[in-house]
Amino acid sequence: MRVTIAAVGRMKKGPDQALVERYLGRLEKVGGQVGLDFRGTREIVESRLQTVAERRKEEAAKLAAGLDADCVRIVFDERGDSLSSEEFASFVGDLRDAGRRDACFIIGGPDGHDPDFAATAERRLSFGRMTFPHQIARLMLAEQLYRAATILSGHPYHRA
């Protein structure tokens, strides 16, 4: 299954970006062993429109424009399901085993997702009820995708 990350905002150079790249590099190496092909990260520029609703709509349109029509959309949203690492790995494995060709994990901007766009997601997930900066959310997703691949491969990393 091809795995892509789509995110509003750009990672800035520095230690956060280095860690994200580290985990995504690990995912590329381990993922192939368990049928996960990491295809990269697609970033869109954060909207500068006046209102929250306008910003969300513009960002949603840009996100949607880059997604294949048949990809599984997994949106990160504060109202989404909070999964354990094992549950997340199981979810990813179930998508793969069901023959889903593409999965896109989508991180919104500071204002969150447009409600209509979020409604098109096959699944809404949350990193918890706390608010995290964009760079930290991206880091957490990269690490959890790598962790999911290791769990699916039977590697003990998930117990660390």
Stockholm file with secondary structure:
# STOCKHOLM 1.0

chainA/1-160         MRVTIAAVGRMKKGPDQALVERYLGRLEKVGGQVGLDFRGTREIVESRLQTVAERRKEEAAKLAAGLDADCVRIVFDERGDSLSSEEFASFVGDLRDAGRRDACFIIGGPDGHDPDFAATAERRLSFGRMTFPHQIARLMLAEQLYRAATILSGHPYHRA
#=GR chainA/1-160 SS CEEEEEEESCCCTTHHHHHHHHHHHHHHHHHGGGTCEEEEEEEECCCCCSSHHHHHHHHHHHHHHTSCTTSEEEEEEEEEECCCHHHHHHHHHHHHHTTCCEEEEEECBTTBCCHHHHHTCSEEECSCSSCCCHHHHHHHHHHHHHHHHHHHHTCGGGGC
#=GC SS_cons         CEEEEEEESCCCTTHHHHHHHHHHHHHHHHHGGGTCEEEEEEEECCCCCSSHHHHHHHHHHHHHHTSCTTSEEEEEEEEEECCCHHHHHHHHHHHHHTTCCEEEEEECBTTBCCHHHHHTCSEEECSCSSCCCHHHHHHHHHHHHHHHHHHHHTCGGGGC
//
